[in-house]
Amino acid sequence: NFSARPTTDFAKESLFNIINNNFDFEEIRVLDLFSGTGSISYEFASRGCEYIRAVELNKKQCLFINQTAESLKMEGFRIINGDSFRFLKATTEKYDIIFADPPYEMPEIEKIHKLVFEKGLLNNEGWLILEHSAKKEFKELAHFQEKRKYGHVNFSIFYITSL
């Protein structure tokens, strides 16, 4: 009875192929915002990522994610039951990948981008990956690099390029 909208397997596999070509999973720090069922966190863990933080507002979903992480023996994983925007405002940690999958119709979706870049929450050459509907376009936002579309799933990827 979750209210989450999990990322499709096809979209997830395609996205992780791109990430695999750019990052060493065993070396990165990941933040999974609006974690839902936790499937993105599990994907990172299954590829050897040992430092994963997930933020989810729904308490039942957090309990499910935590139980699943424990059963999978995800030692470097931690679930935070809370609001993703509040978490971004409060954290001082830096990440290599911040993945955000907010509700598609959330009006303040651009605020995620603003908080990540204003607070400098990405490590050097880190990525913000924003999952969204086809109705949204983020090409005009700073540090936009590319958009990938897989069926009804869209990912906009942002990072600061090295010169």
KOLKETI-216052 format. One record per residue (C-alpha): residue number from 1; residue in one letter; x, y, z. Coordinates in nm, 2 decimals, padded with zeros to 4 digits. Layout:
<recs>
+-----+---------+--------+--------+--------+
| num | residuo |     c1 |     c2 |     c3 |
+-----+---------+--------+--------+--------+
| NUM |       a |      X |      Y |      Z |
...
+-----+---------+--------+--------+--------+
</recs>
This chain:
<recs>
+-----+---------+--------+--------+--------+
| num | residuo |     c1 |     c2 |     c3 |
+-----+---------+--------+--------+--------+
|   1 |       n |  00.00 |  00.00 |  00.00 |
|   2 |       f |  00.28 |  00.24 | -00.08 |
|   3 |       s |  00.22 |  00.57 | -00.25 |
|   4 |       a |  00.55 |  00.56 | -00.43 |
|   5 |       r |  00.60 |  00.54 | -00.80 |
|   6 |       p |  00.91 |  00.32 | -00.85 |
|   7 |       t |  01.14 |  00.39 | -01.14 |
|   8 |       t |  01.08 |  00.14 | -01.42 |
|   9 |       d |  01.34 | -00.14 | -01.45 |
|  10 |       f |  01.42 | -00.03 | -01.81 |
|  11 |       a |  01.48 |  00.33 | -01.70 |
|  12 |       k |  01.69 |  00.22 | -01.40 |
|  13 |       e |  01.91 | -00.02 | -01.60 |
|  14 |       s |  01.97 |  00.25 | -01.87 |
|  15 |       l |  02.05 |  00.51 | -01.60 |
|  16 |       f |  02.29 |  00.28 | -01.42 |
|  17 |       n |  02.47 |  00.20 | -01.74 |
|  18 |       i |  02.54 |  00.57 | -01.78 |
|  19 |       i |  02.65 |  00.60 | -01.42 |
|  20 |       n |  02.88 |  00.29 | -01.45 |
|  21 |       n |  03.06 |  00.46 | -01.74 |
|  22 |       n |  03.14 |  00.77 | -01.52 |
|  23 |       f |  03.18 |  00.65 | -01.16 |
|  24 |       d |  03.35 |  00.37 | -00.96 |
|  25 |       f |  03.05 |  00.25 | -00.75 |
|  26 |       e |  03.28 |  00.14 | -00.46 |
|  27 |       e |  03.42 |  00.49 | -00.42 |
|  28 |       i |  03.11 |  00.71 | -00.43 |
|  29 |       r |  02.88 |  00.87 | -00.17 |
|  30 |       v |  02.52 |  00.86 | -00.27 |
|  31 |       l |  02.21 |  01.05 | -00.15 |
|  32 |       d |  01.87 |  00.91 | -00.26 |
|  33 |       l |  01.60 |  01.18 | -00.21 |
|  34 |       f |  01.23 |  01.09 | -00.21 |
|  35 |       s |  01.34 |  00.73 | -00.17 |
|  36 |       g |  01.00 |  00.57 | -00.21 |
|  37 |       t |  01.05 |  00.20 | -00.21 |
|  38 |       g |  01.43 |  00.23 | -00.18 |
|  39 |       s |  01.49 |  00.07 | -00.52 |
|  40 |       i |  01.75 |  00.32 | -00.63 |
|  41 |       s |  01.95 |  00.27 | -00.31 |
|  42 |       y |  01.93 | -00.11 | -00.35 |
|  43 |       e |  02.07 | -00.07 | -00.71 |
|  44 |       f |  02.36 |  00.14 | -00.59 |
|  45 |       a |  02.43 | -00.12 | -00.31 |
|  46 |       s |  02.41 | -00.41 | -00.55 |
|  47 |       r |  02.68 | -00.25 | -00.76 |
|  48 |       g |  02.92 | -00.21 | -00.46 |
|  49 |       c |  02.84 |  00.13 | -00.33 |
|  50 |       e |  02.90 |  00.13 |  00.05 |
|  51 |       y |  02.79 |  00.49 |  00.14 |
|  52 |       i |  02.43 |  00.55 |  00.08 |
|  53 |       r |  02.19 |  00.79 |  00.25 |
|  54 |       a |  01.82 |  00.78 |  00.17 |
|  55 |       v |  01.55 |  01.03 |  00.27 |
|  56 |       e |  01.18 |  00.94 |  00.27 |
|  57 |       l |  00.90 |  01.12 |  00.44 |
|  58 |       n |  00.65 |  00.83 |  00.47 |
|  59 |       k |  00.72 |  00.64 |  00.79 |
|  60 |       k |  00.58 |  00.30 |  00.66 |
|  61 |       q |  00.80 |  00.32 |  00.35 |
|  62 |       c |  01.10 |  00.40 |  00.57 |
|  63 |       l |  01.04 |  00.10 |  00.78 |
|  64 |       f |  01.01 | -00.12 |  00.47 |
|  65 |       i |  01.33 |  00.03 |  00.33 |
|  66 |       n |  01.52 | -00.02 |  00.65 |
|  67 |       q |  01.40 | -00.39 |  00.68 |
|  68 |       t |  01.50 | -00.46 |  00.32 |
|  69 |       a |  01.84 | -00.29 |  00.37 |
|  70 |       e |  01.90 | -00.50 |  00.68 |
|  71 |       s |  01.80 | -00.82 |  00.50 |
|  72 |       l |  02.04 | -00.73 |  00.22 |
|  73 |       k |  02.31 | -00.65 |  00.48 |
|  74 |       m |  02.37 | -00.30 |  00.34 |
|  75 |       e |  02.61 | -00.19 |  00.61 |
|  76 |       g |  02.69 |  00.16 |  00.48 |
|  77 |       f |  02.33 |  00.24 |  00.43 |
|  78 |       r |  02.12 |  00.48 |  00.64 |
|  79 |       i |  01.75 |  00.58 |  00.60 |
|  80 |       i |  01.64 |  00.92 |  00.72 |
|  81 |       n |  01.27 |  00.95 |  00.79 |
|  82 |       g |  01.21 |  01.32 |  00.70 |
|  83 |       d |  01.14 |  01.58 |  00.44 |
|  84 |       s |  01.39 |  01.59 |  00.16 |
|  85 |       f |  01.39 |  01.97 |  00.14 |
|  86 |       r |  01.46 |  02.01 |  00.51 |
|  87 |       f |  01.74 |  01.75 |  00.48 |
|  88 |       l |  01.90 |  01.94 |  00.20 |
|  89 |       k |  01.88 |  02.27 |  00.40 |
|  90 |       a |  02.04 |  02.10 |  00.71 |
|  91 |       t |  02.31 |  01.87 |  00.57 |
|  92 |       t |  02.67 |  01.97 |  00.53 |
|  93 |       e |  02.77 |  01.64 |  00.38 |
|  94 |       k |  02.89 |  01.62 |  00.02 |
|  95 |       y |  02.79 |  01.35 | -00.23 |
|  96 |       d |  02.91 |  01.22 | -00.56 |
|  97 |       i |  02.56 |  01.14 | -00.68 |
|  98 |       i |  02.24 |  01.30 | -00.56 |
|  99 |       f |  01.94 |  01.12 | -00.71 |
| 100 |       a |  01.60 |  01.29 | -00.66 |
| 101 |       d |  01.27 |  01.13 | -00.76 |
| 102 |       p |  01.01 |  01.37 | -00.62 |
| 103 |       p |  00.64 |  01.34 | -00.70 |
| 104 |       y |  00.61 |  01.43 | -01.07 |
| 105 |       e |  00.36 |  01.71 | -01.00 |
| 106 |       m |  00.55 |  01.87 | -00.72 |
| 107 |       p |  00.54 |  02.24 | -00.79 |
| 108 |       e |  00.87 |  02.32 | -00.62 |
| 109 |       i |  01.08 |  02.06 | -00.80 |
| 110 |       e |  01.34 |  02.33 | -00.91 |
| 111 |       k |  01.41 |  02.40 | -00.54 |
| 112 |       i |  01.60 |  02.07 | -00.53 |
| 113 |       h |  01.85 |  02.19 | -00.79 |
| 114 |       k |  01.88 |  02.53 | -00.62 |
| 115 |       l |  01.95 |  02.38 | -00.27 |
| 116 |       v |  02.21 |  02.13 | -00.41 |
| 117 |       f |  02.41 |  02.39 | -00.60 |
| 118 |       e |  02.37 |  02.69 | -00.36 |
| 119 |       k |  02.49 |  02.47 | -00.07 |
| 120 |       g |  02.76 |  02.30 | -00.27 |
| 121 |       l |  02.64 |  01.95 | -00.18 |
| 122 |       l |  02.82 |  01.78 | -00.47 |
| 123 |       n |  03.18 |  01.66 | -00.46 |
| 124 |       n |  03.40 |  01.77 | -00.75 |
| 125 |       e |  03.25 |  01.62 | -01.07 |
| 126 |       g |  02.95 |  01.49 | -00.88 |
| 127 |       w |  02.61 |  01.46 | -01.04 |
| 128 |       l |  02.26 |  01.57 | -00.95 |
| 129 |       i |  02.01 |  01.33 | -01.13 |
| 130 |       l |  01.65 |  01.45 | -01.12 |
| 131 |       e |  01.38 |  01.22 | -01.23 |
| 132 |       h |  01.07 |  01.39 | -01.37 |
| 133 |       s |  00.78 |  01.38 | -01.61 |
| 134 |       a |  00.79 |  01.48 | -01.97 |
| 135 |       k |  00.59 |  01.79 | -01.88 |
| 136 |       k |  00.90 |  01.94 | -01.71 |
| 137 |       e |  01.21 |  02.08 | -01.88 |
| 138 |       f |  01.52 |  02.19 | -01.69 |
| 139 |       k |  01.75 |  02.29 | -01.98 |
| 140 |       e |  01.76 |  02.65 | -01.86 |
| 141 |       l |  01.89 |  02.56 | -01.51 |
| 142 |       a |  02.26 |  02.61 | -01.43 |
| 143 |       h |  02.48 |  02.31 | -01.48 |
| 144 |       f |  02.23 |  02.12 | -01.70 |
| 145 |       q |  02.42 |  01.86 | -01.90 |
| 146 |       e |  02.17 |  01.62 | -02.06 |
| 147 |       k |  01.82 |  01.48 | -02.05 |
| 148 |       r |  01.75 |  01.11 | -02.10 |
| 149 |       k |  01.41 |  00.97 | -02.17 |
| 150 |       y |  01.30 |  00.61 | -02.12 |
| 151 |       g |  00.93 |  00.57 | -02.19 |
| 152 |       h |  00.75 |  00.79 | -01.95 |
| 153 |       v |  01.06 |  00.84 | -01.73 |
| 154 |       n |  01.29 |  01.14 | -01.78 |
| 155 |       f |  01.62 |  01.21 | -01.61 |
| 156 |       s |  01.79 |  01.54 | -01.62 |
| 157 |       i |  02.15 |  01.53 | -01.52 |
| 158 |       f |  02.34 |  01.83 | -01.38 |
| 159 |       y |  02.71 |  01.87 | -01.30 |
| 160 |       i |  02.98 |  02.12 | -01.31 |
| 161 |       t |  03.23 |  02.04 | -01.59 |
| 162 |       s |  03.60 |  02.07 | -01.52 |
| 163 |       l |  03.79 |  02.30 | -01.76 |
+-----+---------+--------+--------+--------+
</recs>
